[in-house]
Amino acid sequence: MWMAVLLVCTTPSALSCQVVAKPEPFYVEEACKQETIIVTNDLISKGMYAVPTCVKIGTDL
């Protein structure tokens, strides 16, 4: 499973940044990446700064 995570900043200063994550997991990495790109582009169009990533979650037994 994959979790979508974004670093979102209102200014170029690191002090304005927050890490946000989507609470629902993705089962496919590509779906996670597509979602983060859509959200990142929306934030950038509103004058914000954003860096997307997808983090693999879960454990292997």
MODELLER restraints for C-alpha pairs under 7 A, 6 or more apart:
rsr = mdl.restraints
at = mdl.atoms
rsr.add(forms.Gaussian(group=physical.xy_distance, feature=features.Distance(at['CA:1:A'], at['CA:25:A']), mean=6.14, stdev=0.5))
rsr.add(forms.Gaussian(group=physical.xy_distance, feature=features.Distance(at['CA:1:A'], at['CA:26:A']), mean=5.56, stdev=0.5))
rsr.add(forms.Gaussian(group=physical.xy_distance, feature=features.Distance(at['CA:1:A'], at['CA:27:A']), mean=4.56, stdev=0.5))
rsr.add(forms.Gaussian(group=physical.xy_distance, feature=features.Distance(at['CA:1:A'], at['CA:28:A']), mean=6.68, stdev=0.5))
rsr.add(forms.Gaussian(group=physical.xy_distance, feature=features.Distance(at['CA:1:A'], at['CA:56:A']), mean=5.94, stdev=0.5))
rsr.add(forms.Gaussian(group=physical.xy_distance, feature=features.Distance(at['CA:1:A'], at['CA:57:A']), mean=5.53, stdev=0.5))
rsr.add(forms.Gaussian(group=physical.xy_distance, feature=features.Distance(at['CA:1:A'], at['CA:58:A']), mean=6.58, stdev=0.5))
rsr.add(forms.Gaussian(group=physical.xy_distance, feature=features.Distance(at['CA:2:A'], at['CA:25:A']), mean=5.52, stdev=0.5))
rsr.add(forms.Gaussian(group=physical.xy_distance, feature=features.Distance(at['CA:2:A'], at['CA:26:A']), mean=4.90, stdev=0.5))
rsr.add(forms.Gaussian(group=physical.xy_distance, feature=features.Distance(at['CA:2:A'], at['CA:27:A']), mean=6.12, stdev=0.5))
rsr.add(forms.Gaussian(group=physical.xy_distance, feature=features.Distance(at['CA:2:A'], at['CA:28:A']), mean=6.84, stdev=0.5))
rsr.add(forms.Gaussian(group=physical.xy_distance, feature=features.Distance(at['CA:2:A'], at['CA:29:A']), mean=6.04, stdev=0.5))
rsr.add(forms.Gaussian(group=physical.xy_distance, feature=features.Distance(at['CA:2:A'], at['CA:32:A']), mean=6.66, stdev=0.5))
rsr.add(forms.Gaussian(group=physical.xy_distance, feature=features.Distance(at['CA:2:A'], at['CA:54:A']), mean=6.12, stdev=0.5))
rsr.add(forms.Gaussian(group=physical.xy_distance, feature=features.Distance(at['CA:2:A'], at['CA:55:A']), mean=5.47, stdev=0.5))
rsr.add(forms.Gaussian(group=physical.xy_distance, feature=features.Distance(at['CA:2:A'], at['CA:56:A']), mean=4.53, stdev=0.5))
rsr.add(forms.Gaussian(group=physical.xy_distance, feature=features.Distance(at['CA:2:A'], at['CA:57:A']), mean=5.59, stdev=0.5))
rsr.add(forms.Gaussian(group=physical.xy_distance, feature=features.Distance(at['CA:3:A'], at['CA:22:A']), mean=6.70, stdev=0.5))
rsr.add(forms.Gaussian(group=physical.xy_distance, feature=features.Distance(at['CA:3:A'], at['CA:25:A']), mean=5.05, stdev=0.5))
rsr.add(forms.Gaussian(group=physical.xy_distance, feature=features.Distance(at['CA:3:A'], at['CA:26:A']), mean=6.22, stdev=0.5))
rsr.add(forms.Gaussian(group=physical.xy_distance, feature=features.Distance(at['CA:3:A'], at['CA:54:A']), mean=5.50, stdev=0.5))
rsr.add(forms.Gaussian(group=physical.xy_distance, feature=features.Distance(at['CA:3:A'], at['CA:55:A']), mean=5.19, stdev=0.5))
rsr.add(forms.Gaussian(group=physical.xy_distance, feature=features.Distance(at['CA:3:A'], at['CA:56:A']), mean=6.43, stdev=0.5))
rsr.add(forms.Gaussian(group=physical.xy_distance, feature=features.Distance(at['CA:3:A'], at['CA:57:A']), mean=6.72, stdev=0.5))
rsr.add(forms.Gaussian(group=physical.xy_distance, feature=features.Distance(at['CA:4:A'], at['CA:21:A']), mean=5.64, stdev=0.5))
rsr.add(forms.Gaussian(group=physical.xy_distance, feature=features.Distance(at['CA:4:A'], at['CA:22:A']), mean=5.59, stdev=0.5))
rsr.add(forms.Gaussian(group=physical.xy_distance, feature=features.Distance(at['CA:4:A'], at['CA:32:A']), mean=5.87, stdev=0.5))
rsr.add(forms.Gaussian(group=physical.xy_distance, feature=features.Distance(at['CA:4:A'], at['CA:36:A']), mean=6.36, stdev=0.5))
rsr.add(forms.Gaussian(group=physical.xy_distance, feature=features.Distance(at['CA:4:A'], at['CA:53:A']), mean=6.16, stdev=0.5))
rsr.add(forms.Gaussian(group=physical.xy_distance, feature=features.Distance(at['CA:4:A'], at['CA:54:A']), mean=4.67, stdev=0.5))
rsr.add(forms.Gaussian(group=physical.xy_distance, feature=features.Distance(at['CA:4:A'], at['CA:55:A']), mean=6.56, stdev=0.5))
rsr.add(forms.Gaussian(group=physical.xy_distance, feature=features.Distance(at['CA:5:A'], at['CA:20:A']), mean=5.74, stdev=0.5))
rsr.add(forms.Gaussian(group=physical.xy_distance, feature=features.Distance(at['CA:5:A'], at['CA:21:A']), mean=4.37, stdev=0.5))
rsr.add(forms.Gaussian(group=physical.xy_distance, feature=features.Distance(at['CA:5:A'], at['CA:22:A']), mean=6.69, stdev=0.5))
rsr.add(forms.Gaussian(group=physical.xy_distance, feature=features.Distance(at['CA:5:A'], at['CA:52:A']), mean=6.04, stdev=0.5))
rsr.add(forms.Gaussian(group=physical.xy_distance, feature=features.Distance(at['CA:5:A'], at['CA:53:A']), mean=5.38, stdev=0.5))
rsr.add(forms.Gaussian(group=physical.xy_distance, feature=features.Distance(at['CA:5:A'], at['CA:54:A']), mean=5.91, stdev=0.5))
rsr.add(forms.Gaussian(group=physical.xy_distance, feature=features.Distance(at['CA:6:A'], at['CA:19:A']), mean=5.70, stdev=0.5))
rsr.add(forms.Gaussian(group=physical.xy_distance, feature=features.Distance(at['CA:6:A'], at['CA:20:A']), mean=5.30, stdev=0.5))
rsr.add(forms.Gaussian(group=physical.xy_distance, feature=features.Distance(at['CA:6:A'], at['CA:21:A']), mean=6.31, stdev=0.5))
rsr.add(forms.Gaussian(group=physical.xy_distance, feature=features.Distance(at['CA:6:A'], at['CA:50:A']), mean=6.48, stdev=0.5))
rsr.add(forms.Gaussian(group=physical.xy_distance, feature=features.Distance(at['CA:6:A'], at['CA:51:A']), mean=5.57, stdev=0.5))
rsr.add(forms.Gaussian(group=physical.xy_distance, feature=features.Distance(at['CA:6:A'], at['CA:52:A']), mean=4.52, stdev=0.5))
rsr.add(forms.Gaussian(group=physical.xy_distance, feature=features.Distance(at['CA:6:A'], at['CA:53:A']), mean=6.24, stdev=0.5))
rsr.add(forms.Gaussian(group=physical.xy_distance, feature=features.Distance(at['CA:7:A'], at['CA:17:A']), mean=6.60, stdev=0.5))
rsr.add(forms.Gaussian(group=physical.xy_distance, feature=features.Distance(at['CA:7:A'], at['CA:18:A']), mean=5.82, stdev=0.5))
rsr.add(forms.Gaussian(group=physical.xy_distance, feature=features.Distance(at['CA:7:A'], at['CA:19:A']), mean=4.59, stdev=0.5))
rsr.add(forms.Gaussian(group=physical.xy_distance, feature=features.Distance(at['CA:7:A'], at['CA:20:A']), mean=6.50, stdev=0.5))
rsr.add(forms.Gaussian(group=physical.xy_distance, feature=features.Distance(at['CA:7:A'], at['CA:50:A']), mean=5.46, stdev=0.5))
rsr.add(forms.Gaussian(group=physical.xy_distance, feature=features.Distance(at['CA:7:A'], at['CA:51:A']), mean=5.09, stdev=0.5))
rsr.add(forms.Gaussian(group=physical.xy_distance, feature=features.Distance(at['CA:7:A'], at['CA:52:A']), mean=6.53, stdev=0.5))
rsr.add(forms.Gaussian(group=physical.xy_distance, feature=features.Distance(at['CA:8:A'], at['CA:17:A']), mean=5.36, stdev=0.5))
rsr.add(forms.Gaussian(group=physical.xy_distance, feature=features.Distance(at['CA:8:A'], at['CA:18:A']), mean=5.36, stdev=0.5))
rsr.add(forms.Gaussian(group=physical.xy_distance, feature=features.Distance(at['CA:8:A'], at['CA:19:A']), mean=6.23, stdev=0.5))
rsr.add(forms.Gaussian(group=physical.xy_distance, feature=features.Distance(at['CA:8:A'], at['CA:49:A']), mean=5.73, stdev=0.5))
rsr.add(forms.Gaussian(group=physical.xy_distance, feature=features.Distance(at['CA:8:A'], at['CA:50:A']), mean=4.44, stdev=0.5))
rsr.add(forms.Gaussian(group=physical.xy_distance, feature=features.Distance(at['CA:8:A'], at['CA:51:A']), mean=6.66, stdev=0.5))
rsr.add(forms.Gaussian(group=physical.xy_distance, feature=features.Distance(at['CA:9:A'], at['CA:16:A']), mean=5.23, stdev=0.5))
rsr.add(forms.Gaussian(group=physical.xy_distance, feature=features.Distance(at['CA:9:A'], at['CA:17:A']), mean=3.99, stdev=0.5))
rsr.add(forms.Gaussian(group=physical.xy_distance, feature=features.Distance(at['CA:9:A'], at['CA:18:A']), mean=6.37, stdev=0.5))
rsr.add(forms.Gaussian(group=physical.xy_distance, feature=features.Distance(at['CA:9:A'], at['CA:48:A']), mean=6.01, stdev=0.5))
rsr.add(forms.Gaussian(group=physical.xy_distance, feature=features.Distance(at['CA:9:A'], at['CA:49:A']), mean=4.94, stdev=0.5))
rsr.add(forms.Gaussian(group=physical.xy_distance, feature=features.Distance(at['CA:9:A'], at['CA:50:A']), mean=6.22, stdev=0.5))
rsr.add(forms.Gaussian(group=physical.xy_distance, feature=features.Distance(at['CA:10:A'], at['CA:16:A']), mean=5.60, stdev=0.5))
rsr.add(forms.Gaussian(group=physical.xy_distance, feature=features.Distance(at['CA:10:A'], at['CA:17:A']), mean=6.68, stdev=0.5))
rsr.add(forms.Gaussian(group=physical.xy_distance, feature=features.Distance(at['CA:10:A'], at['CA:48:A']), mean=4.97, stdev=0.5))
rsr.add(forms.Gaussian(group=physical.xy_distance, feature=features.Distance(at['CA:10:A'], at['CA:49:A']), mean=6.19, stdev=0.5))
rsr.add(forms.Gaussian(group=physical.xy_distance, feature=features.Distance(at['CA:11:A'], at['CA:48:A']), mean=6.81, stdev=0.5))
rsr.add(forms.Gaussian(group=physical.xy_distance, feature=features.Distance(at['CA:11:A'], at['CA:49:A']), mean=6.90, stdev=0.5))
rsr.add(forms.Gaussian(group=physical.xy_distance, feature=features.Distance(at['CA:26:A'], at['CA:32:A']), mean=5.76, stdev=0.5))
rsr.add(forms.Gaussian(group=physical.xy_distance, feature=features.Distance(at['CA:32:A'], at['CA:54:A']), mean=6.27, stdev=0.5))
rsr.add(forms.Gaussian(group=physical.xy_distance, feature=features.Distance(at['CA:33:A'], at['CA:54:A']), mean=6.44, stdev=0.5))
rsr.add(forms.Gaussian(group=physical.xy_distance, feature=features.Distance(at['CA:36:A'], at['CA:52:A']), mean=5.63, stdev=0.5))
rsr.add(forms.Gaussian(group=physical.xy_distance, feature=features.Distance(at['CA:37:A'], at['CA:52:A']), mean=6.94, stdev=0.5))
rsr.add(forms.Gaussian(group=physical.xy_distance, feature=features.Distance(at['CA:40:A'], at['CA:50:A']), mean=5.70, stdev=0.5))
rsr.add(forms.Gaussian(group=physical.xy_distance, feature=features.Distance(at['CA:40:A'], at['CA:51:A']), mean=6.96, stdev=0.5))
rsr.add(forms.Gaussian(group=physical.xy_distance, feature=features.Distance(at['CA:40:A'], at['CA:52:A']), mean=6.60, stdev=0.5))
rsr.add(forms.Gaussian(group=physical.xy_distance, feature=features.Distance(at['CA:43:A'], at['CA:49:A']), mean=6.90, stdev=0.5))
rsr.add(forms.Gaussian(group=physical.xy_distance, feature=features.Distance(at['CA:43:A'], at['CA:50:A']), mean=6.83, stdev=0.5))
rsr.add(forms.Gaussian(group=physical.xy_distance, feature=features.Distance(at['CA:44:A'], at['CA:50:A']), mean=6.74, stdev=0.5))
